[in-house]
Each structure stands twice: as C-alpha cells, then as structure tokens.
C-alpha cells in the first residue's frame, strides 16, 4: 500500500512515516515482495533488501476451512455469513468473532472486523438471544488504536476510501490541538481528522499524536455509534484540568471547525489541491515573517494576519485568495477578514504544519512534488 496503517487515510500517516524513519526503520511503500534469497528480500522493482529474518504480516483471513462441506454458508473470503442475530443459515447454529461478517454501521456494507471488543459484545449478545432476550447486533465501526514507538494512531468509523466506495458524500477537516493546556508543561500536539456528512453527522475520525489520543478517539467513537452531529461535539462537557486537557477539548475544537464549514464561515482546501492551483494563484502565507523565512509554499506571498487589513490593497478582489497559516486558526481569521471586504477565499485545512509533514514524507521517500516546494534553501 501507499502508507502504513491500513485503517488510516494517507494524509494522516505522514507524521507516522516521518517518525518511523526517524527511529531508523526504512519504509518501502507501494512495493511488492517477489522473492526471498538467503540474505535478502527481492522487491518487484529489483531492489534487494538485506535481511537476516523475515516476518510476514499480511492481513487477517478467517480460518474456516474446517466448515467447508458442513452446509454453513461462507462468503468470498471464507467468512461465516450471519444475520443481525448472529445466526448462520443452519437453525440453532450461531457464529461470532473474527470469522463472521458484520455490517459497518456507517457505510452499511458487510465486512470482516477482527477486533476483540466487537467479538466480546457479540458473545454476550448470542448468550442473551439463546436465553430468549429480544436483541440484535447492529454492526461494527472498527474502532482501533496502535502504538508506533512513542506515537499513537487511532481511528473509528469510515475513512475516505470507504465513504467514496459506498457513494456517501462527506466533508473533512483537520485540527491540531495540544493534549492539554499549553501553559502546563509536557503537552504534545495531536492531529485530528473529522469526517462528517453534509448534514453534519459524524461519520468517522482519525487521530495521530502522543498522550491523550485514546480518550479522544473514544469520544469520537461514541459520536459515530450514536449518530451525533458536529454540533453535539461542541456541546460535550468533558473533564478539564490543565494537566489533562484544555478548556476547549480537541474534540470540541474539531466540532467547532466542522460547524464553521457547514455554516459557510470557513472554506477549506487541501494539500492534494495545491498541485492543481494555477501558477498565478493568490497564495498568501499569513504567518509571521520569521515563520515565512523558515520555509513556505512556493509562490506564496507573506501578509501576516495582523497586517492584513492595512495591506489588503495588495490583493486582487477579482481572483480567489488561497490562505494558509501554521495550523489553521490564523487562516480562518484571515478568511473572515477577507470575506468582510468582499473577497472570495479558501484556507488550507491542517495548515503549513500538515503540509510540512507531507513534504518531508515525500522527500524522504524520494518522491518529488508536482507543483509546490519550499522556498529558499530546501528544495527537492
């Protein structure tokens, strides 16, 4: 695949790739292993990767060969087909756990979800049904979390590919938030990606960071399970003290940002859109001159947000303005200023922070940019 962590979208794995490589691990992405020799793995492109030991971790498949010929209906991957009461096609025979097919509660599609938490819930449910209780299994959402060295990556609900495959329209926004109050020492940033319907219903979420990722993904998982809206995320009253969170928790902030999109106060564009911008696009870096000097996006002009009102005459009102800042807040403020002055503008969701992670990932992987690069000293 093009990225590690199949449950994550590609744009959420740039920090993971950079972190993994920073620990001395090489990544061969979009590569196929074609053969093994005595001391190497041969890739399809001819690359020989030296190896003393090879560990294969290539996915999970149901071990149901013992059921072939039993009359129990199996799916294309060998999964056991069950209904919403976890019954097989044979009366009084139930199945549960890693080997059964279940419905994804977001997309409605049938999938195999080999996770311990759904399996344990299914076990209790089957016991209740056998004992005569009226209940059913409504499906899974695939909430998962993993430790990658000292980083944490977590996801719940549907990602972009799953939503696209199911034909479900969605919006996405990125927010960077500290794990706890910025003035309290020891905090770490986390990148939160929220996926939601045009009506604002939370469809999925992904988080990459350090401490505090686990409890935030659980909050978003609850929102997905119970069809909360992004406005419900704003209203969540979550535990706050400076060592643990901010007064506006990262999940609250994700809800606020998403509602700004739905209400037309914030118009995002994304890293993947940069390559298609015209050469004469009005690309404005609203960070400080010092931040701009340390690296920006090619062709961007620097108009700090604090000076935007006094320098607004430098911009052409007849052309769209593409704004970015470090993580998004100053870009949002700049967009509001421009809107009040009759400009059409959009803001880079995730800001330069996400762009820089993407660029470093591409550079380390040896992939050049199609259109945009750092100004100044560092170039591909």
C-alpha positions as CSV (number, residue, x, y, z in Angstrom):
1,X,0.0,0.0,0.0
2,X,0.9,3.7,-0.2
3,X,1.0,4.1,3.6
4,X,1.3,2.2,6.8
5,X,-1.8,1.6,9.0
6,X,-4.5,0.5,6.5
7,X,-7.2,1.8,8.8
8,X,-5.9,5.4,8.4
9,X,-6.2,7.7,5.4
10,X,-2.9,8.5,3.6
11,X,-2.9,12.2,4.8
12,X,-2.9,11.0,8.4
13,X,0.2,8.9,8.0
14,X,2.8,11.4,7.0
15,X,3.8,12.1,10.7
16,X,3.8,8.3,11.3
17,X,6.1,7.7,8.3
18,X,8.5,10.5,9.4
19,X,8.5,9.2,13.0
20,X,9.2,5.6,11.9
21,X,12.0,6.6,9.6
22,X,13.4,8.8,12.4
23,X,13.7,5.6,14.5
24,X,15.9,4.1,11.9
25,X,13.3,2.0,10.1
26,X,13.2,2.1,6.3
27,X,9.8,2.0,4.5
28,X,9.3,0.5,1.1
29,X,5.8,1.8,0.2
30,X,3.9,0.8,-3.0
31,X,6.3,-2.1,-3.2
32,X,5.7,-5.8,-3.7
33,X,8.0,-8.6,-2.4
34,X,8.6,-11.0,-5.2
35,X,11.2,-13.5,-3.8
36,X,13.5,-14.4,-0.9
37,X,17.1,-15.2,-1.1
38,X,19.4,-16.5,1.6
39,X,20.1,-13.0,2.9
40,X,17.6,-10.6,1.3
41,X,14.1,-9.9,0.2
42,X,13.7,-9.1,-3.5
43,X,11.2,-6.5,-4.4
44,X,9.3,-6.4,-7.7
45,X,11.3,-3.4,-9.0
46,X,14.6,-5.4,-8.5
47,X,15.6,-3.8,-5.2
48,X,17.3,-6.3,-2.8
49,X,16.6,-5.5,0.9
50,X,19.2,-7.2,3.2
51,X,17.6,-9.4,5.8
52,X,18.6,-11.9,8.4
53,X,15.0,-12.6,9.4
54,X,11.7,-12.1,7.5
55,X,8.4,-11.6,9.4
56,X,5.3,-11.7,7.2
57,X,2.3,-9.6,8.4
58,X,-0.1,-9.5,5.5
59,X,-3.5,-9.3,6.9
60,X,-6.1,-11.5,8.6
61,X,-8.2,-14.2,6.9
62,X,-10.9,-16.3,8.6
63,X,-9.8,-19.8,9.4
64,X,-12.9,-21.6,8.3
65,X,-11.7,-24.4,6.1
66,X,-13.0,-26.9,8.6
67,X,-16.5,-25.7,7.8
68,X,-16.3,-26.5,4.1
69,X,-18.9,-29.1,3.3
70,X,-20.8,-28.5,6.6
71,X,-23.6,-26.7,4.9
72,X,-22.9,-23.4,6.7
73,X,-22.8,-20.6,4.2
74,X,-19.5,-18.8,3.8
75,X,-18.6,-15.6,2.0
76,X,-16.0,-15.0,-0.7
77,X,-13.1,-14.7,1.9
78,X,-14.3,-17.7,3.8
79,X,-16.1,-15.6,6.4
80,X,-19.2,-17.1,8.1
81,X,-22.4,-15.3,7.0
82,X,-24.7,-14.4,9.8
83,X,-27.8,-12.2,10.3
84,X,-28.4,-9.4,12.8
85,X,-29.0,-12.0,15.5
86,X,-25.6,-13.7,14.6
87,X,-27.4,-16.8,13.3
88,X,-26.0,-18.8,10.4
89,X,-28.2,-20.3,7.7
90,X,-28.5,-23.5,9.8
91,X,-31.1,-23.4,12.6
92,X,-29.7,-23.2,16.1
93,X,-26.1,-22.6,14.9
94,X,-24.7,-19.2,15.8
95,X,-21.3,-17.7,15.0
96,X,-19.4,-14.7,16.3
97,X,-16.0,-13.1,16.5
98,X,-13.2,-12.6,14.0
99,X,-14.5,-15.1,11.4
100,X,-18.0,-13.7,10.9
101,X,-19.3,-11.0,8.5
102,X,-20.9,-7.9,10.1
103,X,-22.4,-4.7,8.8
104,X,-20.4,-1.5,9.0
105,X,-22.7,0.9,10.8
106,X,-21.5,3.9,8.7
107,X,-21.4,2.5,5.2
108,X,-24.0,-0.3,5.6
109,X,-21.6,-2.6,3.8
110,X,-20.7,-6.1,5.1
111,X,-17.1,-6.6,6.2
112,X,-14.9,-8.7,8.5
113,X,-13.9,-6.8,11.6
114,X,-11.3,-8.9,13.5
115,X,-11.3,-6.9,16.8
116,X,-11.6,-8.1,20.3
117,X,-14.1,-5.5,21.6
118,X,-16.8,-6.3,19.0
119,X,-16.2,-10.0,19.5
120,X,-16.8,-9.8,23.2
121,X,-20.0,-7.8,22.7
122,X,-21.2,-10.4,20.2
123,X,-20.6,-13.2,22.7
124,X,-22.8,-11.6,25.3
125,X,-25.4,-10.9,22.6
126,X,-25.5,-14.5,21.5
127,X,-26.0,-15.7,25.1
128,X,-28.9,-13.2,25.5
129,X,-30.5,-14.3,22.3
130,X,-30.2,-18.0,23.1
131,X,-31.8,-17.3,26.5
132,X,-34.8,-15.6,24.8
133,X,-33.9,-11.9,25.1
134,X,-35.1,-9.8,22.2
135,X,-31.9,-8.0,20.8
136,X,-29.8,-7.8,17.7
137,X,-26.3,-6.8,16.6
138,X,-26.5,-3.5,14.8
139,X,-22.9,-3.7,13.4
140,X,-19.4,-2.6,14.0
141,X,-17.4,0.6,13.3
142,X,-13.9,-0.7,13.5
143,X,-12.5,1.5,16.4
144,X,-8.8,0.7,16.6
145,X,-5.7,2.1,18.2
146,X,-2.0,1.3,17.9
147,X,1.3,2.3,19.4
148,X,4.1,3.2,16.9
149,X,7.2,3.7,19.0
150,X,6.1,6.5,21.2
151,X,3.4,7.8,18.9
152,X,-0.2,6.7,18.9
153,X,-2.5,6.3,15.9
154,X,-6.3,5.7,16.3
155,X,-9.3,5.6,14.0
156,X,-13.0,4.9,14.2
157,X,-15.9,4.8,11.7
158,X,-15.4,5.2,8.0
159,X,-12.3,6.7,6.3
160,X,-12.4,8.5,2.9
161,X,-11.9,5.4,0.7
162,X,-14.8,3.6,2.4
163,X,-17.0,6.6,2.1
164,X,-16.1,7.0,-1.6
165,X,-16.7,3.3,-2.3
166,X,-20.1,3.5,-0.7
167,X,-21.0,6.6,-2.5
168,X,-21.5,8.6,0.7
169,X,-20.9,12.4,0.5
170,X,-18.8,13.8,3.2
171,X,-16.7,16.8,4.4
172,X,-13.4,16.6,6.1
173,X,-11.4,19.0,8.3
174,X,-8.1,18.8,10.2
175,X,-7.3,20.4,13.5
176,X,-4.1,20.5,15.6
177,X,-4.7,20.6,19.3
178,X,-2.5,20.2,22.4
179,X,-3.1,17.2,24.6
180,X,-3.6,19.6,27.5
181,X,-3.4,23.3,28.3
182,X,-0.5,24.9,26.5
183,X,0.8,26.7,29.6
184,X,1.1,23.4,31.5
185,X,4.4,21.7,30.8
186,X,4.6,18.4,28.9
187,X,1.8,18.8,26.4
188,X,2.0,17.3,22.9
189,X,0.1,18.2,19.7
190,X,-2.3,15.8,18.1
191,X,-3.7,15.9,14.6
192,X,-7.4,15.2,14.5
193,X,-9.2,14.4,11.2
194,X,-13.0,14.5,11.3
195,X,-15.3,13.1,8.6
196,X,-18.9,14.2,8.6
197,X,-21.9,14.3,6.3
198,X,-23.2,17.5,4.6
199,X,-25.9,17.5,7.3
200,X,-23.1,17.4,10.0
201,X,-23.5,13.7,11.2
202,X,-20.1,12.4,12.4
203,X,-19.0,9.5,10.1
204,X,-15.5,8.9,11.3
205,X,-12.4,10.2,12.9
206,X,-8.7,9.6,13.0
207,X,-6.1,10.9,15.4
208,X,-2.3,10.8,15.4
209,X,-0.3,12.1,18.4
210,X,1.2,11.1,21.7
211,X,-0.7,11.3,25.0
212,X,-4.5,11.7,25.1
213,X,-5.2,10.1,21.8
214,X,-7.0,7.2,23.3
215,X,-9.7,9.1,25.2
216,X,-10.3,11.4,22.2
217,X,-10.9,8.6,19.8
218,X,-13.3,7.0,22.2
219,X,-15.3,10.2,22.3
220,X,-15.5,10.3,18.5
221,X,-16.3,6.6,18.5
222,X,-19.3,7.3,20.8
223,X,-20.4,10.1,18.4
224,X,-20.2,7.7,15.4
225,X,-22.1,5.0,17.3
226,X,-25.0,7.3,18.3
227,X,-25.1,9.4,15.1
228,X,-24.0,12.6,16.9
229,X,-23.6,15.8,14.8
230,X,-20.6,18.0,14.8
231,X,-22.7,20.4,16.9
232,X,-23.1,17.7,19.6
233,X,-19.2,17.5,19.7
234,X,-19.2,21.2,20.6
235,X,-21.6,20.6,23.4
236,X,-19.8,17.7,25.0
237,X,-18.8,18.6,28.6
238,X,-15.5,16.9,29.0
239,X,-13.3,16.6,32.0
240,X,-10.9,19.6,32.2
241,X,-7.9,20.5,34.3
242,X,-4.7,21.8,32.9
243,X,-2.7,18.6,33.2
244,X,-5.3,16.6,31.3
245,X,-7.0,18.8,28.6
246,X,-7.8,22.4,27.5
247,X,-11.0,24.2,28.4
248,X,-12.0,23.6,24.8
249,X,-11.0,19.9,24.3
250,X,-9.5,18.8,21.0
251,X,-12.8,17.0,20.3
252,X,-14.8,20.2,21.0
253,X,-12.4,22.1,18.6
254,X,-13.0,19.5,15.9
255,X,-16.7,20.1,16.2
256,X,-16.3,23.9,16.1
257,X,-14.2,23.8,13.0
258,X,-16.6,21.4,11.2
259,X,-19.6,23.6,12.1
260,X,-17.7,26.6,10.6
261,X,-17.5,24.7,7.3
262,X,-21.2,23.8,7.4
263,X,-22.2,27.4,8.1
264,X,-20.0,28.8,5.4
265,X,-17.7,30.7,7.7
266,X,-14.7,28.5,6.8
267,X,-14.0,27.2,3.3
268,X,-11.2,24.6,3.3
269,X,-8.9,23.4,0.6
270,X,-6.4,20.5,1.0
271,X,-2.8,19.5,0.3
272,X,-3.9,17.5,-2.7
273,X,-5.4,20.6,-4.3
274,X,-2.0,22.5,-4.3
275,X,-0.7,20.8,-7.4
276,X,-3.7,22.0,-9.4
277,X,-3.5,25.7,-8.5
278,X,-2.7,28.0,-11.4
279,X,0.8,29.4,-11.4
280,X,-0.7,32.9,-10.8
281,X,-2.8,31.9,-7.9
282,X,-3.0,34.3,-5.0
283,X,-1.4,32.1,-2.4
284,X,-1.0,34.0,0.9
285,X,1.0,32.9,3.9
286,X,-0.5,34.8,6.9
287,X,2.1,33.7,9.4
288,X,4.9,35.9,10.8
289,X,7.8,37.0,8.6
290,X,10.1,34.7,10.8
291,X,7.9,31.7,10.1
292,X,7.8,32.5,6.4
293,X,11.6,32.8,6.2
294,X,12.0,29.3,7.7
295,X,10.0,27.8,4.9
296,X,6.8,28.3,3.0
297,X,5.0,27.1,-0.1
298,X,6.3,28.0,-3.5
299,X,4.8,31.3,-4.9
300,X,3.3,32.2,-1.6
301,X,3.4,35.9,-0.5
302,X,3.7,36.8,3.1
303,X,1.0,39.0,4.5
304,X,0.8,38.4,8.3
305,X,-2.8,38.3,9.5
306,X,-2.1,41.2,11.9
307,X,-1.3,43.3,8.9
308,X,-3.9,42.0,6.5
309,X,-6.4,44.9,6.9
310,X,-3.7,47.5,6.1
311,X,-2.3,45.5,3.2
312,X,-5.5,44.2,1.7
313,X,-5.0,46.5,-1.3
314,X,-2.1,44.2,-2.4
315,X,-4.7,41.5,-3.3
316,X,-6.9,41.3,-6.4
317,X,-10.5,41.1,-5.4
318,X,-11.4,39.5,-8.8
319,X,-9.3,36.4,-8.0
320,X,-9.8,33.8,-5.3
321,X,-7.3,34.0,-2.4
322,X,-5.7,30.8,-1.1
323,X,-4.7,31.2,2.5
324,X,-2.6,29.2,4.9
325,X,-1.1,29.6,8.3
326,X,0.7,27.1,10.7
327,X,-2.3,25.0,11.8
328,X,-5.4,26.8,10.6
329,X,-6.6,29.4,13.2
330,X,-4.9,32.4,11.7
331,X,-6.0,31.3,8.3
332,X,-9.6,31.2,9.5
333,X,-9.3,34.7,10.9
334,X,-7.8,35.9,7.6
335,X,-10.6,34.3,5.7
336,X,-13.2,36.2,7.8
337,X,-11.3,39.5,7.3
338,X,-11.3,38.9,3.5
339,X,-14.9,37.9,3.4
340,X,-15.9,41.1,5.2
341,X,-14.0,43.0,2.5
342,X,-15.7,41.3,-0.4
343,X,-13.0,38.7,-1.3
344,X,-13.6,35.0,-2.1
345,X,-11.0,33.0,-0.2
346,X,-10.3,29.4,1.0
347,X,-8.0,28.2,3.7
348,X,-5.6,25.2,3.8
349,X,-7.0,22.7,6.2
350,X,-4.3,21.5,8.6
351,X,-2.1,24.4,7.6
352,X,1.6,24.5,6.9
353,X,2.1,22.0,9.7
354,X,0.4,19.2,7.8
355,X,1.9,20.4,4.5
356,X,5.4,20.2,6.0
357,X,4.8,16.7,7.3
358,X,3.6,15.7,3.8
359,X,6.6,17.3,2.2
360,X,9.1,15.7,4.5
361,X,7.4,12.3,3.9
362,X,7.6,12.7,0.2
363,X,11.2,14.0,0.3
364,X,12.4,11.1,2.4
365,X,10.6,8.6,0.3
366,X,12.3,10.1,-2.8
367,X,9.1,11.4,-4.4
368,X,9.2,14.9,-5.9
369,X,6.3,17.3,-5.8
370,X,4.3,18.0,-8.9
371,X,4.0,21.7,-8.4
372,X,4.9,23.1,-5.0
373,X,8.0,23.1,-2.9
374,X,9.8,25.0,-0.2
375,X,11.0,28.5,-1.0
376,X,14.6,29.3,-0.2
377,X,17.3,26.8,1.0
378,X,15.5,23.5,1.0
379,X,14.2,22.0,-2.3
380,X,13.5,18.6,-3.8
